[in-house]
Amino acid sequence: MADLVGGETSRRTALQKWLRIDTLNRPRVYEQVYETADFTNLNYWLGIVFSAGIATLGLVQNSPAVIIGAMLISPLMGPIMATGLGLAVGDFYLALKAIGTLVASIAVAVGLSALIVWILPFHSETGEILARINPTLLDLGIALFSGLAGSVVVGHAGGSEGVTALPGVAIAVALMPPLCTIGFGAGSGWNLRIMGGAGLLFLTNLVAIVSSAFLVFLLIGMNAEELAAQIEKCREGELLAQKLRQGRAAQSLMHTGRLRWRFLVLLVLLGAVAVPLKKAFVQVTGEAIARSAVQQVVRQLLPRGALVSQQVDVQPNSISVRLFSTKQVSEDKQKQAEQRIQQRSGRNATLSVTSVASQSELAQMIERLGVTPAAPAPPKAPPVETIDEMRAKLVERISPALSVVWPPEAPLSGFDITLNDEGVTLDAQYKSHRCLSPIALGMITRQLQDKLNLPTLVVRAHRVRATSKHRNARGK
């Protein structure tokens, strides 16, 4: 392996020419990368604090724009590139220094984000958070390509701009946000599901970027013997470097014959993260196929506009589908739909269709609420529909939609409906240790207004402690 990288000078030189890399810039590249691993650089730590704070708030607000802002100022690529360079050139001290800086950076970012989340009065799992807890092999591929691109830019630029410019845009998206997602899981009550998923994503990108940097720095000749003088110059006056130089571990790492072992270590790390990523990729692929099969069958089963809402629960070997429709579906058609879903997805399927009131019926009922009563009807006239009867129909219409949009982390224990001249008011009771945030309640209200075609619907939430006992609301 050493001969492949360091001995075939002609191939290496051809690659450098093709990438337009000036070999005279290599000492400057090493110096700039070395400086990014400096533990005492105040600007670096300010960048970590600022980017972690911005990313955490962006995740909580579910704002991609704010998260992108954190990506642009995150300096995490510095010590990561330094780790790859240290392994490539056999510089044990640089690798150790970069890893130490990186570990401290991770601790600061996770700790700060956990503190911010702990202080906040709400801990809703937003879409940006959930998007970073289920990594797959696709994320590994993105990190590998991004690491290769960043390393080439660093080797080509020969300056500090090359170390931070491209990684800040293309790589930090996969570094600081997952760290802050880990902090969110810790600050919201040690949610191991969130912490584990985000931790796997960060580890995946870290290993992939270090491996990519290691390979690129070798191919552009950063392990050339003429760089030894520059390496010694950068570490002048550092006592720890002199002591480590005399140790067996450093001598073993700097021996070119041991290069194959460094390759092996990185390959083992890549394989270790690829195993759970492959499992997640297969699971996500299977769920996507299953949900696609459900959508195709539902479109064939119900006419357009008849579907009110649907609940799809995909398990490893089964699919449960519950539909709410304004049209009735016979049991025979339901059985046939189950068979088609099973054939297309390869999983056992159960399907049920619940018939509910149509939107036109509900609109007519709501319209009647605002009509001024006419003259008293004759005594023998048929009785008009009472408020209780209208309310019962409205409860039947709202119940399935509410079960779909209500967040599972705050289980709904009951709800009540109030009719007045201004419209409909829904009072929901739920069990939770924390109150729903105004943002979450607003999202629930908007979804119900859209699903029920009731723009004047008002939703009020009332929390009861998870350990307390209370009766079901009258609406159920």
N, C-alpha and C positions, 0 to 999 in steps of 0.2 A: 504493500500500500504506500509505503514511503517512496519507493521508486516511481510509482505511478504519479504522485503529486510533485515530488521534488526533483526527480531524475530526468524526466522527459521535458527538457528545457524548451525544445522547439515547439511542442504543442502548447506549453504554457505561455510562451511568448506570442504565439499566434492568437491565443485567446485574449491576451492583454491588448494586442493590436485591434482585434475585432471589437472589443469593448471600449477602445480608445482610453485605456488606462496608462498613465505615465508612470513608469517604474520609479522615476525620481520623486514621485509624490508619496511613495510608500512610507518613508520615515515620518512624514507629516501626518499621514493617515493614522499611523500607530500612536503618535503623540496626542492627536485629538481624541481618539477613542480612549486612550489611557486616562485623559483628563475627565471624561464623563463618568468614570468610576470613582472619582474623588469623593470620599465620604464627608469632607469638610466644606463642600461647596454650598453656600447658603442659598444661592439662586436655584440650585437643583431642588432643595427641600421646599422652598417656596412654591416651585412649580408643582411638586407632589401634593402639597396642601391645597393649593388653589384648584388644581384639576380634580382632586378627590372631592372637594366640596361642591364644585359645579356639577360633576357627574352624579353625585348622590342626589342633589336636588332635581336634576334633570330626570333621573329614574323615577323619583317619587311623583313628579309632575307629569310623567309620561310624555316628555318633550324631547323628540329627536334633535331639534335644533340646539337645545341647551347641552345635550350630551356631545354633540359635534364640537361645541365650544370647548368642552373638557378635553376632547381628543387633540385639539390643536395645540394645547399648552402642556400636555403630559410629557415629561422627560424620561419615562421609563425605558425607552429604547436605548438610552446611553449605556447603562450597566448590562443590559441584555447583549448588545453588540460587543461590549468589552468581554463578556463571558465567552462568546463565540471566538473572538480574536485570541484570547488567552489559551483556549484549547487548541486553536489552529497552529499557533506558533510555539506551543509548549511552554508558555509563560505561566508557571504555577502561581506566582504572586499576583499577576494581573487577574487570573481567573478567580482566585480566592478573594481578592479585594472587590471585584465586581459582584460576586455572589453575596458577599456580606452587605454591600450597598443595596443590592436588590432585595434581600430578605428584610432589611430595615425599612425599605420603601414600602414593601407589602404590608408590614405591620402598621406603619403610619397611615397608609391609605385605608386599610380595613378598620383600624381603630377609630379614625376620624369619621368615616361614614357611619359606623355603628353608633357613635355618639350623637351624630346629627339625627339619625333615625330614632334613637331612643328619646330625644328631646321632643320630636314632633308628636302632636296629639293624635295622629292617624297613621296607620301602617297598611294601606291598601296595596295589594300586589298589582301593579300596573302592567300594561302590555310590554313595555320596555324591559321590565324586570323578568317577566315570564319568558321573554325571548332569549334570555341568557342562562337558562337553567337546564336546557335540553340540547347539549352539543352533540354533533354527529361527525361522521367522517368528512362531511362537506366543510366543517369548520377547520379541520386539520389541513385540508387542501388549501383553503384560503390563507391560513397562517404560513404554510410552506411557500406559496407563491409570493406572499407579501414579504416574508423574510428574505427571499432571494432578491426581490426588487430593492429592498432597503439596503442590503449588503452591497449590491452593485453600485448604488448611488453613493454610499459611503466611500467605497474604494475609488470611485471615479472622481469625486469632488476633492478629496484630500483636505477637507477643512471641517470645522465644527458645524457649518451649515448642513453638510452632507449627513452628519450624525443625527441631526434632529429634524430636518425638514420633511423628508418623505415618511419616516416612521411616525411623526406627529400626526400625519393625515391618514396614512394607510394602515398603520399597525396599532396605534393607541386605541382605536375602536375596539380592539379585541384584548386590551390589557386593563386600562383603568376602569371602564364600566363593569367588567366582571368582578374586579376587586371590590368595587362599591356595592355590587349586588351581594357579595359575601357579607359585607358590613350591614346591608339591609337585613339579611337573614339573622345576623347576630343581634342587631339592635331591636328587632321586632319580636324577640323572644326565643332566640336560638332555633330558628327554623332550619332544621338539618336538610330538608329537601332543597331549599333555595341555596343554602351554603354549599352543599355537595355538588349540585349541578353547576353553579357558577365557578366553584373551585376547579372542577374538571375542565371547564372551558378555558380558564386562565392557564392551568397547567399544560393543556394541549397547545395553546398558542406560544407559551414560553419555551417548551421543548422544541416545537417546530421552528421558531425563529432562531434559537441558539444553533440548531442543527444546520439551518440554511446559511447562517453567518459563518459557521465553521467551514462549510464546504466552499463558499465563495472566497473567503479569505485564503484558503489553501490554493484554489485555482488561480488567483491573481498574484500568487507568489509572496504573500505576507510572511511566510516561514523561511524566506531567503536568509542565508548566513550573514549578508551584509547589513541586516537590520539589528544584529546583536548589539552593535555599538549604540544605536538609538534606544534599544531596550534598557541598557545599562544607564544611559543618560537620563531617562525619564525617572528612574528609581533612585537617583543619587540622594543621599541624605536620609533615606528611609531605613531605619534600623531593622524593622520587621522583614523587609525584603532581603537584607543581608543574612539574617538568621535562617529564613526559609530556604535561601539558596544553598545552604549547606546540608539541608535535610534530605533524607532518602526519597521522600515523596516527590520533592521538586526535581531531583536528579532523574528519577524514573520518568516523570512527565516530560522533561526536556529532552530525553533521549529519542532521537528520530525513529529508532526501531520500535518504540512503543506507540507510534502513531496509530497502528491498527487497533490498539486497545481503546483509544479515544473514539475511534469510529464505532467500535463495538458497543461502548457505553451509550453513545447517542442512539444507535440503532435499537438497543434494548429499551431505552426510554420511549422512543417513538412507538415501538411495539406494545409497550405497557399501556400507553394512552389510547392506542388504536383499538384495543380489545373492547373496552366499554363503549367507545365511539361507534364501533361496528354494530354492536348490539342495539344501541339507540337508533342508529341509521336504519337497521332492519325493522325495528319497531315502528318508527315514524313512517317508513315506506308502507308497511302493512296497514297502518291506520289510515293513511292517505288513500290507499286502494279501497279499503272498506267504506270510508265515507263517500268516496266517489261512486261506489256501487249503490249506496243508499240513495244518493241524490238522483241517480239515473232511474231507479225503481220508483221513487216517490213522484218524479215527473210523469211517469207512465201511469201511476196509480190514481193521481188526483188531477183534476183540471186546473188550469192556471187561475190563480186568485183564490182557490178554495183552501189552500194551506194557511192556517193561522200561525202555528208555531210547531217546532219539532224538537225532540230530545233524543240524541244519539249517544249511546254509551258503548264504546268500543273496548272490549277486553281481549286478552291474547287469543282466546279460542271462541269468542262469542260476540254477537252484536245485539244490543237491545234498542229498538226504535219505538218511540211513542209519538204519534202525530195528533194534532188538534186541527180539525177541519170543519168547514161549514157544510160539507157534503158527507153523507153517510156512505160507508164502504162495507160491503157484505163480507162475511167471514171467509167465504171461498176466495175472494180476491185478495184478502189479507194473507191467506195461506200461500197463494200463488206468489205474492210479493216476497214473502219470507223465503220461498224456494229460490227465486231469482237472486235475491241478495246473497244467499248461501252459495250459489253456484259462482257468482262473480267475485266474492271475497274469500271463499274457502273457509268461512267460519259459520258456526251455528247462529241462526238469526231468529229473533222473536220480534213481531211487529204488532202494534195495536193502534187503532184509530178511534179517537174520541170526537164525537160530533158536538159542536158548540153553536151558539147563535151567530148569525151572519152579521157583518158590519152594518148592512142596511137596516136590520132590525134594531141594532143598538143605536144607530143614528136617529131613527124615528123616536125611540124612547127618550133620548136626551133632548130632542127637539120639543117633545111634549112638555118637558119640565118648564120651559120658558113661555108657554102659551097661557094667556090669561083666561081663567075659566069663564064660560059663557053663562047665560041665565040658568038658573036651577032647572035641572031636567025634570020631566014629569015623573011622578012617583013610580009609574010602571015601566020606566025606561030601563034598559039593561045597565047594570052597574059599570062605572068606568074603572079603568085599571088603577089600583091603589099604589101609593108610594112604596109600600112593602113589596108588592109584586114586581114593580119596576126595579127595586133594589135587588131582589132575588135574581132577576135576569142579569143584572149588571155584575153581581158577584160571580155568577156562572161564567160570564165572559172574561172577567179579570183574572180569575183563579189560575187558569193554565198559563197565561202570559206572565203573571207574577212569579210563578214557580220557575220560569225559564230565566228571567233577568235578575232575580234576587241573588246576591253573592253567597256562595256556600260557606264562607268562613263566618258568617253571621246568620245561623239557621233561623228561618222564619217560624215563629210560633203561632201566629194568627194575624188576622186583619179585619178591619171593619170599614164599611162604606157609608158615607154621608152624602145625601142629595140636597142641594139647595138651588136657589135661583142662579147662582154664579157657575154652577157646574157640579163636578164630582170631587169629593175629597176622600182619599184612601189613608187610613191610619193603620200602619203596620207595626206589629210587635215582633222583636227578634231577641234571641239569646246571644250574648257576646260579652267578653270582658272589656271591650273597648267600643266606643261609639263609632258609628259609621261617619266617615268624613263628609263634609258638604259636597266635595267633588263626586264621591261615590253616590250619594243620594241624588245629586243632579243628573248623573248618568242614568240611574234607575228610572227617574221621572221621565227623561227624554225618550228612553226606550219604550216605556209603557205608553206614552203619548203616541209614539209612532205605530206601535203594534195594534193599539186599540182605536186609533184614529180619534183620540180625545185630546185636542190641543189644550183644553182648559183643565185637564186632570191635575190635581195637587196631591203630592205624596208626602206624608208626615211619618217619620220613623220614631219609634219609642223603644228604647233598649231596656231589657231586664237582665239581671245578672244570670250567667250561664248556669249557676247552681240553684237558682230560685225556681219555685214551682208556680206555674200560672196556667190558667185555663186557655183553651183555644178561643180565638176571637169569634165573635158572632158571625163573621163572614164565611167561616168554613163549615 
